[in-house]
Amino acid sequence: MTLLLRSKIESKKNNDNNSTFLHVRAYRKIGLHPIPLLAGEKRPAVTAWQHLDHGPYQFHENNNCGLLTGIPTPIGHFCVIDLDLAGNDPVSSALRRAIISTFEVEFGPSLMVDTGGNHRGRHIWVFLDEPITQKVQVGIDLHHLDSKGHYGIEILCQGGHGGYNAVAPPSFVLDLYRFVDNIDLENLGDHIRKVQKSELLKFIDSKMVKILLALGTISSILYKSYRDKDIDGELIDYALAHYVIGVLNLQDESLWHLAFEMAFGGNYGHDRTAYLLERTIQRLEEGSEMIGMGSVVEKLETESQKLLLQSLERIETLCGVRAEITPQRVNLEDVTSEQEKPDHSNSTSTSPSSMFLFEDDMQIVEREEWLIPNVVPACKFILMHGPAGNGKTTASVLIADRVITETGLPVIYLNLEGKAGDINEKRQLMTIQPELFRVVRPATQFSLYNEKHLHELLVFLNNINAIGKPAAMVIIDSLLAATAGDLNQGAVGGAAMFFNTVTATLGCTVLLLHHNNKGEGKGQARIFGSALIPGAAVMTWEIKEMDDCYFARKLVVSKSNLRAMQVGDEIIVGQYPGSAPVLFRSEGGYETDKASMTQVDRCRDILLEQLIDGRERLADDVRAAFADHDFTESTISRASKQLCIVKKQVDGKRYWSIPKGSLLSRLCRAGKA
């Protein structure tokens, strides 16, 4: 055994919460049959382990733990559903989430195990009314992966004597096996769902699961072509939108977005994709010329082309359609207008053949995506600066709350200043699940000038992403602490470029907190230290107090490389006592071209018109104002949350209002005065 593996295993064993002995006792308590496995491996450390006649086995300190599947227990026959979906890449991650969500809609949530490492597999544990005696396996070809192997869904439940061995927490095989949710081992059985064997087999063979897997194969081909710059992203945009709506006629909007999320990975944006899909529906209704999937097929190499056509035929059969797709050469300029183009660059040139090329000859994809539409950009480096004690920490925590609420993804707060009490006090303001806001600090003094420290930080953040949901944002407090106050040397500008590496590597936004100097000046000139510091950021915000609103701050854009945000634009962040935090563009920010507004923007403006006076109105009367708009319930819900609308029911009637004393109401009334 290597020293590295031994140290990792010993570290695991030294954590009482991960004690193998505690887990083995909990497993036996509900009638399961634990099997000792070799340290760091999946292989049993005993013979004849398939038979219930042997055991209970003795476990040693470094043993991994396996569980015999298919065996009868007082609750039911133990079964493990193995979601073997390759890795932490966008295709596998999105597809895995979709299958888990579909399972939970059908059966409800059940105990789930994260198998760890780069593989990021999932095991769902259930109890069946009777064992499954045959091997059940549904495969999928993930074309974007370089590694070969079987991927898909497998049921581990060969009943009676001779069941499969499922590795269980807290085993260590390259990484730690752990339960996805924190559970009480004493009540382990309460977390495992009881499922009928016939219903589980029907689910695995269902049309929805087959469609999800087929979409996974199709999207993996598109993702590889997009990632490797073999096919222009704009071409995939139009072809995929037309295919899922116009050809497959899928009615579930979540499937539309899933296809785009898998195809574009970190560059996927819900609002931009929603707009593209809406325009596709409109063009289909108008009978306009459309770009079809044949245009994508035409650009693929023979092997990929064959696999894509087979996958298209498979999903068309599932959906009851037949498109007869053939390779088709198209000119984007002939089919689309400038107003309809997605907001990213495109090129039809070949891949670069040398280190340096003219940008016109390169395939550069630049998509403006947002964590919060037109407020907080995705995958960008933002610098927030202001005087000491001006509310930077509070504002960043409130921004984290809004980002988590909007995306459902965690935010990591890197506390380099060591002000634990202050952060813990501020996090009480949050309205989200505390586990989605992770505060971390270095064990020793961190330096932005130390290459080893930068590497370790990047590895640490990447490992956090690998454990669960990828982080939407990393907040770093502060640049002064990261440089030990040494901010005037020329190297600080180059060192700050590291945060762009973080955004590119992790696919998250970095918000760096920094101080203003004590001198006069405007905008970037007020940033403390070298003038090269703001040059590394895509956007800088100067935080300012609001004279008439003590519980809010203005974030004034002092630099922006994004078209949607201009220098001088203002963002309001605050929290009215007793209500949820708010984050939005100031009144001037709402004056935007209607063609570029999202459905949520339109819905929010209508709600403001109806409720700006602070009076309670019947919900049905408010909804009547939506008559000329095709808003989904999701759109209305998101707009309502952004406005912090209060909803209540009296005598069977529902009322909506924006409290007169709320931050938003006061600001909007002042803007309309």
N, C-alpha and C positions, 0 to 999 in steps of 0.2 A: 504494500500500500504506500502511495507517495506521501511525503510529509505534508503537502498542501491538503490532500484529501483527509488525512488523519486530523489535521488541525481544524478543518471545517466540521468534521464529524464530532470532535471533542467540543467544539464551540456549541454545536447543536445540543449535545447531551448536557452541557452545563446550564442550559436554560430550563428551569423547572417546568415552564409552561409547555415545553416541547419534549418532556420526558417520555421516552418510549414506554416505560413501565406504566405511567399514568394512562397512556392511550390504550395499551394492551388490556389493562384492567377495565377500561370503559367499553372496549369492544366485547370482551367476554361477558360483561354485565348484561348486554342485550342479545346474547346468544351467538355472536360471531366467532369465527375460528381463526385467531391470529397465528401466523407462521413466521418464525425467525428467518430473515434473509441475511445473506452475507453483507458485511459492512461496505457501503458505497455501491451495492449492486442490487439487481432484481432477482438474482438466483437464490433459491431456498438454501438455507444452511443445514437442512435436515433431509432425510430420505422419506419416501412414501408419504409425502406431505398432502397428496391428493385425497387421502382417506381420513374420514372423521374418526376412525378407530384409533388413530395415533394422536397423542396430545392429551392434555394441554402441554405445550412445549415450554421449555425454559428459555428465557431471553437473557442475553448478555449485554453488557453496557453499550457496545458499538453496533449491535444488530439493527438492521433495517426491519421493517414490519410489513408483512403481506397479509391479505385476507382471502380465505377460500370463498369463492363465489358460487352461487347456486344452492348453498346449503339452507336447510330449513331452520328458522329461528321462531321464537314465540310471536314475532311480529309478522314474518313472512319470509320468502326466499330472497336472500341477499343478491342484488344485481348491480353491476356497475356499467354505466353507459360511457364509453370512452370516445370523447370528441378529439380525434387525432387530426388536428388541422394545422400542422406544420410549424408555425412560428409566430413571432410578434410583428410580422409584416402587416401592411394595411389589409390585404385580401383575407388572410387567415383570421386576423383579429375581428374584422367586421362580420365575416361569415360565422365565426364562432358565437359572437354576441347575438346574431340573428337566430341561430338555431337554438341557443339557450332561451331566448325570449319566446320563441315559438313553443318550446317545451313547457315553459312556465305558464303560458296562456292556456295550454291544453290541460296540464296536470297541476299547476301551482309550483312554487319554488321547492327545491329539495336540496339536501346537503351536497356541496360541491367541493372538489379538491383541485387545487392548482398544482400541476405536476412540475412547475419550476423550470429554470434554465431558459435557453433561447427557444425551446420548443413550445412553451406556453400552452400545453394541452390542458384539458379539463376532464375530470371524472365526475359524473353525476351519480349519486348513490340513491337507489330506490329499493323497496321491498315489494316483491311480486306475490300474487296469490298462488302461483305455481311456477316451477322452474322452466327455463327455456333450454331444451336439450340439444338443439342444433346450433351451429355457428351462424351468427347474424352479423353481416358486414356490408356496409354501403360505401363504395369507394368514390373518390373524386380526383381528377387530374388537375393539379395546381401548376400551370404551365410556367409561372413566373419564378418558380423555385429552381435553383441549380441542383439541389440534392435530389436523389431518387429515393423512392420508398412508397409505402402505402399510406394514403391519407383518406380520412373520411370518418364514418361513425361505426363503432363496433360495440356489440353487447357482450359483456363478460358475465355469463351466467349459465355455464354448463352444469346442469343439475345433478343431484345425487353425489356419488363418490367419483371424484375426478374433475372437480370444478377448476376454473382458472384461478391463478393467483394474482390479485390486484394489489399493487404496491399502495400502502396507506401511510398517512402522516404518523409520526414526523420523520419518515425515511429520508435519506439523503442519497440521490443518484444524480450526480453532477450539480444538483441544486436541491433545495428543501421542498419536500411535498408538504403542503399545508392546506387547511380548510380556508376557503375563500372568505367566509364570514367568521367572526369571533363567536365561538359557541361554548356552552357549558358542557364539559365532557360527562358530567354526572347525569345529564339529560340528553345524551347523544341520540337516542332513538326518536325523540320528539322532532328532530330536525330532518328525518329521513321520510320521504313521501311514500305512501302505499299506492301502488299502481296495479291495475289489472294487466296480466300478461297479454291478453288479446288486444287491449287498447295500446299497449306499448309497441307491439309488432305492427299494428295498424298505423301508428304514428310514424315509425321508421320508414314505412312503405308509402307514406301519404304523398299526395300531389305537392303539397306545400314544401315538404322537405326536399323532394326531388327538384322542384323549381329553384330552391335556394342553392342546392349543390350545382345545378346546371349554370345558374347565374355566377357562381363562384368560379367555375372553369372559364366561362366567357370573359368575365371581368379580369381574371388573372392573365389572360392573353393580352387584353387591352392594357392592363397595368404594366406588363413587361415591355410592350411596344412603346408606351408613353414614357416609362422610366428610362429606357435605353435610347430615347429620342428617335425611334424608327418611324413613328407616326405622329403627326401634329396633334396637339391636344384639342384644338378647335374642331378638327375633323371627327375625333372620337366623341366630342360633346354632341354634335348634331346627329351623328349616326346612332349613338346609343339612345338619345332622347327619342328619336323617331322609332327605333326598334321596340323599346319597352312599351311605348304608348300606341304608335300607329300599327305595328305588326303584331306584337304579342297581346295587345289590348289588356294589359295588366291593370286591374282596378285598384290595387293596393298601392297607395303613394309611397309607403315605406319601402316597397320593393324597388321603386324607381330610384329613390335616394340611396338604397343599399348598393345598387349597381354602380352608381357614380362614386360612392364612397370607396368601393373596392377598386374601381378603375383608376381613380386619381389619388388615392392615399392621402398624404398630408395636405395636398392642394385642394381637397374636396371642401366646398363651402355650401351649407344648407340653403342659405338665402339666394346665392347666385344660381345654384342648381334649380331651385324652385322657380326662379324667374325664367330660366331657359326652358323648363318643362311647360310652363304656362304659355310661352311663345310658341312652342311646338304644337300644343293643342290648338292654339289660335290659327296657326298656319295650316294645320290639317283641316280645320273647319272651313278655311278660306280656299282650300284646294291648291295651295301654293306648291311650287316645286320643292322637294325635300331631298336631303342628303341621306342615303340609305347605308346599311351595313356593308353592302357590296363595295363601297368606296374604301372601307377598312380592309376587307378581304384582299382587295387588289394590291395593297401595299405590303402584305405579309409574305414571309418566305414560305416555301412549299409545305414544310412540316407544320408550322403554325397555322397556315391557311387551312390545311386539311383538318386539324383539330378544331379550329373555330367553326368550320362548316358542319362538322359532326355534332358539336355542342349546340349550335343553332338549330339543327334539325331535331335534336333531342328535346330542347325546351319548347320548340314549336309543336311537337307531338303532344307534350304535356298540356299545352294551352289550347290544343285543338285547332291550330292554324298551320298553313304551309306557305312559305314565302318564296321558295325557289330562288334563293339569293345567289347571285353570280358576281364575279369581280367587275367593278365599275369604276372608271376613271372620272373624277369630277374636278371642277374648278370652283373653289370656295367663293371667289369673287362673283361668279355668275349666279350663285344661288342665294347668297346672303348680302345684306346691306350693312353699312358701317354701324347703324343703330342696333343691329341684332347681334353683333359679334360679342362673344363672351369677353370679359375684361382680362385677357392675357395675350401675350405675343404669340405669333405663329410663324412657321416657315416650312417650306416643302423641300428644303435642300437636304443633301445627304449628311450623315453624321460626320463630325470633325475628324480629319485625318492627321492633324498636326496639333502641337500644343497651343499655338496662337493662330487665331483666325479673325477676320472681320466679323463683327457682330451680325451683319446682314446675312452672312453665310452660316450662322449657327442657329440651332434650334433652342431658343431661349423662351422659357415659360415663366411669365410673371403674372400671377393671379392675385388680385387684392381680395383677400378673404378676411373675415371678421369673427372674433369671439363674441362681440356684441356689435350688431350692425351699425356701421358708420361711427363707432365710438372707440372700441378697442380692437386693433387689427390682430390677426392671427399670424403666428410665426414671424414676429418682428421684434427688434430690440428697441425698447422705449426707455428714455431717461426722464425721471420725474425729479425736478429740482425746486428748492425753496429754502427759506430761512429755517434755522434750527427752531424746533418747537412750533412749527406752523401747521402741523397735522399731516405730515407725509405718511407716517406709520398708519394712522387711523384711515386716511384716504386709501392706502394700498390694501388694507384689510377689507374695507367696504367694496373696493373694486374686485377683490378676490371673491367676495360673497356673490356679487352679480355675475361674474364669469362662471362660477360653479353652478349657479342657478340656471344660467343660459345654456351651458354646454353639458352639464352633468359630469364634467371631468374634474379631477382634483387640481389644487393649486399648492405648490411647494414654496414655503417662506424660508429663505436662507438667512438666519439671524446671525450676522457676523459681528454685530455690536454687543451681543450677549445680554440684551435687555429682556430676559425671560418674563419678568413680572409684567412689564409693559405690554408685551405681545399677548400674554394670557389674558390681561384685562381687556385689550382691544378685541380679541377673538370672541368675547362675550357678546359683542354687538352683532355677530353673525347669526343668520337665520337658517343656515344649512347644516347638514350633518358634519359634526366636527372632524370625522375621519377623512373628509375630503379636503381639509385644510391642514397640511402637514408642516410643522415647524421643525427645522433642523439647524444644527450649529456645528462648527468644526471642533474637533477634540483639541486642536492646537491652533495657534495664530495662522490664519489664511493670508496668503499674499498673491495678488494678481500678477506679480512679477516673477513668481516661481512656477516654472514649467511643470514640475512634478505636482504641485498643488492644483494646477489647472486640469491636468490629466486625471487626477484622483476625483476632482469635483465632477468632471464629465462622466467618468465611470460610475460614480455614486448616483448621479441623476438618472443615468441610463438604466441602472439596476432597479431604481425605484419604479421607473416606467415599466420594466419587465415584470415586476411583481403583480401589478394590477392594471387599472385603467391608465393610459398615458396622460401625463400632466398637460393641462391647457396653458398654464402659466407658471413661471418661476419668478418670485420676487426676491431681489437681493438687497439687503439692508446692511451696509450701505457701501458706496464706492470709497468713502473716506476710510472705513474700517478695512476694506479689501486692499488698500494701498498704504495703510498705516500713516495716512496723512500726507504721503509723498506724491503730490498731484501736479507739480510744476515741471517735472522733467518731461522731455519729449516722448519718452517711451510709454507714457500713460495712454496716449491716443491709440497706439498700436496694441497695447495690452487690452484696452477696452473692446477691440475688435473680437476678442475671445467670445463675447456674449452673442455675436452674430453666428459664431460656430455652434454655440449652444442651441440657438433657434433652428439652425439648419440640421443639426444632428438629431435633436429630440423632437422637432416639429412643434415647438411650443413658443409662446411669447415670453420674452424676458423683460421684466420691469425693474430697472435699477434706480434706487433712491440715492439722491445726492443733495449737497448743500449749495446755497447761493453764497457769493462773497458779500462783504460788508460795504462794498462800494456802490456807486450809482451805475446806471446803465439800464438797458432794456434786453429782454429776451435772453438769448444765449450769452450775451456779454455779462450777465449776472451769475453765470455758473462758476463756482469756485474751482480754481486750478487752471491747468493748461487749456488753451483755446482749442486743442485737438480733441478734447473729450467729447463734445457734442457731435463731432464729425463721424464718430463710429456708430451713432444711433440713427435709426430710420426716422424716429420722431422724438421730440423733446417736449415735455409739459412743464410749465412753471405753475406751481401751486400758489394760490392767493386766497386770502380771507375775503368773505363777503360782508360788507358793512351792515346789511340789514338782515342777516341770516347766520347766526352763530353756529348752527349745526350743519353747515354746508361749506364746501370749498369750490373755487373755480380752478379748473386746469386749463390754462391758456396755452395753446399750441405755439411754441417758440421756434420750432423747426419741423418740417414735414417733407418727406420724399413721396408721399402718397397723394394721388389726385383728389381723393375724397376728403382730405383734411388739409386745410390751408393755415398758414401762419396767422395767428389772431383768432382762430376759431376757439370757442369755449366749450368745455365739458363741465357739467355740474355733478358733483358727488357729495352725498350727505345722507343723513338718516334722521328723520323726524322722530322724536322720542316715542317709543312704544310701537313703532312701525318698522317695516323692512327697509333696508338701504335702497337708495335710488342712484342711478347713474345714467345721464342722458346728455345729448347735445343741447346747448342753450337755444333760446328761441330763434336766433339767427341760423342755427344749424338745421332747423326744420324747413327753411326756405330752400327747397331743392327741386330740381327738375322732376316733374311727376313721372317721367318715363324711367327714371332711375330709382324711384322709390320702391321699397319692398311692400308686400302685403301687410306686414306688421306695421310699417310706417303709416300706411293709409288708415288702417284700423285704429291706430293710436290717435291720429288726428281727429277722426270722427268721434272717438270716445271723449277726447278733450272738449270738443264743441258741445257735446251733450252734458258733460258733468263739470265744466270748469267753474260754474257758480257755487259749487260746494253743496248743492242741495241733493237730497236723496231722490232718485227717480226709479220708477218701475223698470226692472231688467228687461221686460218685454218691450217697453217703449224705447229703451236704448237700442235694443237689437233691431227694432223696426228701421232705424237709421242705416242698417246694413243691407237694406232690401236691394239696392242696386249694385251690391258688391258680393262676390262669391268668396266670402271669408270662411275658412275652415274653423272648427272649434279650437284647434291648436293655435291658429293665428290669433283668435280672440283672447285665448288664455294668455299667450305671451304678451300681447299688448296690454292686457289688464294688469299683469304682474309688473310690467315696466312702469305703469302709472300708479302702482300701489292702490288699486281700487278696492274699497271696502264693500264686501258683499254680505248681506244678511237677509233673513227671512222672517216676516211678521205676518201672523194670521194666514199663513199659506201663500203669501205673496213675497216675491224676491225683489230686493232693492239694491241698487248700486250707487256709490258716491265716491268722490274724492274729498276727503276732509278739508274744510276751509283752512285749517291751521297747518296743513301739510306743506312741506317744502315745495313740491311740484305745483300745488294750487297757487301758492303765493307768487312763485316765479312766473307762472303763466298769466296770472291776472295782471301782474306788473307789466309783462310784455305786451298785453293787449290794451293796456291803458293809454 
